Amino acid sequence: MRKLLIANRGEIAVRIMRTARELGIATVAVCSEADRGSFAARTADEAVVIGPPPARDSYLDQQAVLKAAHDTGADAVHPGYGFLSENAGFAQAVLDAGLTWVGPSPDAIRLMGDKVAAREAARKAGVPVLAGSDGPLDPDADPLAVARGVGFPLVLKASAGGGGRGIRLVTDPGDFLSALDLTRSEARASFGDDTMYLERFVERARHVEVQVLGDGEHVIHLGDRDCSMQRRSQKVLEEAPAPELPDEVRERIRSSSVELAKACQYRGAGTVEFLYDPVRHEAAFIEMNTRLQVEHPVTELVTGLDLVEQQLRIARGEPLGLAQDDVTFTGHAFESRINAEDPDRGFMPSPGTVETLSWPAGARVDSGVEAGDAVAPYYDSMIAKLVVHGPDRATAMARMTEALRGVEITGIATTTGLHLALFARPEFAAVEHHTKFIETAPGLLKETA
């Protein structure tokens, strides 16, 4: 691996470039016309404009990305997260072009991308799963009868969905059939597949996940994370390890995640996600993400490992250089996603020019912008991640609060105030939060100003 093309943008592209440079690997950035002057484009050894601003015409244009790799002599492709990172067809096209794909096999991506098949694979591997329909809803069966068998409230899920999309909560049996029709229609439009399945709804659930790493033969875990602070099913902040998990639950999700990854001969970094029911003290499989996660830095801080380095080494054929006993966990880490959004306007995106920018000392910052950069309206609104570590959770929380107070950004609105409000909430300190906390906590959104 001599030259790596990063098929992504923003902070993750810059972050991948940093590790590639440390390993002596040259980097190529692909960028849209809107990003030709971006921090990522400036950081790469080479940058290639592959299309107009809309993602479908640039970052999602597989042939344009492959042409950029050919034209620059890149011999490997790292997809980052989002965009083409979990597209099995693109992974296969990269391999067919004679390039190294930094990620799991197309077969593993395809299996875990089908949520019904992934659920069945998880069950066979001994991963706990939620009560629900036995596979996809049978078009010839009575869907309401199946739903009554699962019990209300329940969640409708699209087999091809993920990342908080293709999901609908149904609390009343009288609303089920209309909700099913609507969710099927949305799934057909978004994913080209309207296959649906049902799962029991867990109230006040927490979202926990396990980081796995494999070389196709050997698999280890790098501990767990909690990603329960979400807004509209999108993660807002994350921490490692997941707090207040019973030892037996923690051990089961870690060991079963390893078994699932082994079952699909997993290569690279992946994450197995779970819902945790704090009342029943049970965790159940949601999905497996076959890529690097946005929140990987918290795992890096508690393990001392560079996950991108591990990805690159495995992709170029090196065996996994770690046994499970080699992995140690130290302290606690938090990550706050800093988005260009305006909380005073319902979290509307806040594109524009970053006039001034100052990050706090003592915190890790994975940023996709510098002062003077434009935040384009075409893409995800996250501009940076602020990450801190401490010897324990309380200390790490205090350090994150101090770090957030040191963030100074003008020219665009950001969600820094939301994070300060969250870290000040006693429910968060007491681990009484859940995936709907931001929408339901009294007065929280008024505290973000």
N, C-alpha and C positions, 0 to 999 in steps of 0.2 A: 504494500500500500504506500504509494509515493505521493499521490495527489487526490484529495478528498473533495468531492462536490457536496455541499450542504443544500439539500432541496427544501429550504425553509427560509425564514426571515426573522427579524427581531432578536430578542434576547437569546433564544435558544441557538440561533445561528452563531452569534458571537460567542456563546458559551462553548459550543462544539469546537469552534476555531481555536479557542484558547488551549484546549487539551491537545488538539491535533498539532499545534505549533510546538508544544512541549515534547511531543513524540517525533518531531522532525518531519511531519507530513504537511505538504503544501495544501492550501485550501482555495476552493472556488466557491464564490457566492453566486446564486442565481437571484435575480431581482426583477420585479415589475418596473415599469416606467416610473411609477410613483416612488419606488424605493431606490432609484439609481444612485442617489446621494446619501443613502442611509448609513447608519453606524456599521451595520453588518457588511455592506458593500465596501466601506472604507477599511474595515478590519481584515477582509480577505486578501489573499495574495493576488487573486484575479476576481473580477466581477463581470457577469454576463447578463444583459437585459434580455429577458425571454418573452416579454409580452406586455400588453397594456395593464392598467391597474386592477381590474377585476380578477379575483383569484382564479376563476374558471378559465381565464385567458392567459394565465401566467403560472402561478404556483401549482395549479391543478392540471396544467397541460403536460401530460406525460412525454409526448414527443419533443416538446420544446426543452424539457429538462434533460432528456437523453441526448438531444443534439448538442446542448451546452457541454455535457460531459465528453462527448466525442470531439467537439471542436477544441476543447481546452486540454485534452489528453488526460482527463481525470480517470483514475482506475477504480474508484470506489464512490458510493453514494450513501450519505447519511440522511435519513428523512426527517430527523427531529421528532416533533409531535404534531398532531393535526395534519392538515393537507393530505399528502399521499402516504403518510407513515403506516397506516393500517390497510393499505390497498394491496391485496394479494397479487392482482394483475400487474401492478407497477413493480412490485418486488420481483416477479417472474421476468418482466421485461428488462429489468436491470441485469439480472443474471444471464438472460438470453443474449444481451449485448456484450457479454464477456467481462462485466464489471463485478466488483465485490459489493454485495448488499449488506449494509450494517444493520442487521436486524434478524429476526427469526425467519424460518423457511416460509415460503408462500403457503404451504399446506397448514402450518401452525396458525398463520394469520387468518386464513380462510376458516379454519375450524372455530377459532375463538371469535371471529366476526359474526358467525351465525349463533345468536344467543340461545336458541333452542338446542343446537348441537353442543354448544359450550356447556350449557347446564347439564346435559346428559353426560358429557365427558367428565365434568366435575363430580357428578354423583358417582360414576364408576371409579374415580380416583380416590373416593372417600372424603371429598370436600362436602361439608354440610350445605344443603340447599333448602330454600324456603318451600313450604307447602304451596302447591299450585297445580295447574293443569299438567296432565301427563303428556308432555310434548306440546307441539303446536295445536291450536284449536282446529279440530276436524271440521272442514266445511260442511260435512253431512250431518254433524251432530248438532244438538240443541245447545247453542253457546250459553244461554241463560241457565240451563240445567247444570252445565259444567261450572259456571260461576257460583251457583248456589252450593255446589259441592265443595268449592274452595272456601267460600264464606266471605261475607262483606264486613268491613271494607276490603277491597282488593285493588291490585294494580294491573292495568292493561299494559303490556309491553310488546313493542315491535321486535321481531327476531333479528332484524338488520339494524336496529337502533343501537344507542350507546351514548355515553357522555352526557346523560341527562336528557337525551332526545328520544322521541318515540315512546313516551311514558304518560299514562293518564290514571289518576286516582278515581275510583268509583266507590262511593259510600252507600248509595241507594240502589237496590235491585231495579227499581223503576227507571233509572237512568242508564242502565247497563247497555242495552242494545243500541241506543243512539250514540253513547260514548264509543262503543266498539266500531260503529260505522265511521265516526269522525276520525278515530285514531288510525283505522285502516286506510282511510283516504289520505291522511297526512303521511303515513308511512309509505304509501305507494308513491306519493309526490316527492318525498325526501330521499327515500332509499331504493325506490324501484321494486319494493317487495312489501306486500301487506300481510305477511305471515305474522300471526299474533299468538301470544301465550299469556297465562295469568299467574300471578303470585299473590300470596297473602300480604296484606299491608301491615307494616310494623310502625306503630305510632311512636313518636319521639325517638326514632331510630338514630343511631350514630353510624357514620360511614368510616370503616377501617379497612386497611389494605396491607398486603404483604409484598415486599420487593423480592423478586427472585432473579437469579443470575445463573445461566447455564451455557454449556459449550456443545450441546447436542447429545451428550452422554451423561455428564455429571451436572447436578443442579444443587445450589445452596440458596438459602434465604438471607437477606440482609436486614431482617427485622420488620417491624410494622410501623404504620403511620395512622394518624387520625385526620380525616378530611371532612369533618362534620359541619363546619361552618360554611354554609352554602347559601347562595341566593338564586332562586329559580333553578335549582339543581346544578348550578355551576359553582365550583369550589372557589372560596374566597381566601382562606388561609389554611395551613396545614401544620402538623407537628409530628415529631417522632421522639420516643415511641408513643403508641396510642396509650393515653392515660386510663387508669382505672379499669383495666381489663382483668378479669379473673385469670389466674395462671393457667388453668386448664383450657380456657378459651384461646388464650394467646398461643399456647403450645399447639393446639389443634389447628388453628388457621395457618400457622407457620409450616407445620409438617405436612398438612394436606395440600398447601400451595406448592410445595416442593414436589409432591407426588403427581399433581396435575401437570406441572411443567415437564417432569420426567416422561409422563405418558405421551406427550406430544413432541418429545425429543427437542426440547426448547433450546434455542441458541440466542444468547444476548440477554438484555435486560427486559423484564416484564413485570407486570403488577397484577396480582389477584385481589379483586375488590369484594368486600363483604358489607352487609348490613348487620349491625350489632343491636340486639334487643336488650336494653339495660334492665328490663323487668324480668324477662325469662332467663337472662344471662346466656343468650344463644347468639351465635354468629352464623350467617348464611350467605352463600355465594351470590354475587351480583353479576360479575363479568371478569374477564381477563383482558387487560390492555397490553397489546403486543408491541410495545414501543417504550421509549423513555418517557417518564411522566414529568409534567411541569414541576411537581413537588420533589423531584429527586434530590435537590440540595440538602433537605433536612436529613435524609438518610446518609448522605456524604458526611455531614457534620458529626453525626453520632457514631459512624463507623470508621471515619478517616479514609474512606476509599473514594476514588474518582470513578463514577459510574460510566462516564463517557470513555475514559481510558480502558475500562474493562470491556465495553462494547467494541472498541476498535481492535483491541488485542484478540478478542474472540473472533471477530469478523475476518481478521487476516490469518486465521488458522491456528492461533496459539491455544493450547488447552487451558481450561480454567485453572488459574494459579492459586486458588484458595480452596481449602477444605472448610467444612462448616465450623470446626473448632478454631479455625484461624480468625473468624469474625468476632470482634468484640464490640460492645456497645458502651459508650461513655456519655453520660449527661443527657440533656434534652435540647431539642432544636425546634424553632418555629420559622415558618415562612409566611410573609404577607405579600399578596399579589397587589401591586400598585397599578391600577387601571386608570386610563384617561376617560373617566366618567364623572358626571356631575350629580352628586347625591341630591342636591336641591332641585334638580329637574328630573326626578325619577330615575336616576342613574343613566340618563341619556349619554351616548358617546360624546366626548369633548375633543374632537380633532382640532389641530391648529399647530402653531409653532411653539416649541419649548423655549421660552425666552431666557430663563435662568434655571439652573439645576445644581443642587448641592446635596450630596448624600452624607449620612453621618459616618464618622470614624468608628471603627470597631465592629462594624457589621459587614457581612458579605452582601454585595449588591450584584445581581445578574441583570444588567440593564441592556435595553435595546435602543436607547437614545442617549444623546449628549445635548448639551445646551446648543440651541440654534437649529436642531433637527425638527422636521415636520412630522407630526403624528397624522397619518393618513386615515381617511374615514372608511377605507375599504376592508379592513381586517379586524381581528380580535383587538380589543381595547387595552390589553395588558402591555405596559411599557417596561416594567421592571419587577424584580422580586427582591425583597429585603429579607435577609436570613440571619438569624442569631442563634447562639449556642450558650448554654449555661450548665452548671453541674447538676441542676435539678429544674423541675418545671417552673417553680415560683421564681427562681432567679432568671430563667430564660424569659419569662413573661415580663419581668421588670426591665430586662435589657431590650426587649422588643419595644416596650413603651418608650424608653429613652431614645431608641433609634428612630422610631416614627416621629417623635418630636423634633428630631434633627433633619427631617426631610424638608427641603425647600424647593418648590417647583412653581414657576410662574408661566403664564401664557396659556395654560390649559388647566381645567379642573381635574382633580384626582380623587381617589377613594382613600387617601391617607386618613382623613377624619373618621371614616367608618371603622378602620382598623383600630384607631385610638379608642373609639367608643367600645369596640368589642373587647379589647384587652382590659378595659376598666370595669366590665360587667362581672359582678360576683358570681353569676351562674357559670361563666366561663372558667373562672378560677376554681370553682367547685366541681367542674366537669358535669354540669347539669344541662349542657347545651345539646342540641340535636340538629338534624338537617333542615328543619323548618324554623330554627331559632331566630334568624334575622328577620323573617317575615312576621313572626308572631310575638317577639319580645316587646312588651309595652315601652313606648317612648324611645326605642333604640334609634330609629332613623332620625329623630329630632336631635339626637346627640352627636350626629356626624358633622355638623357645621363647625 
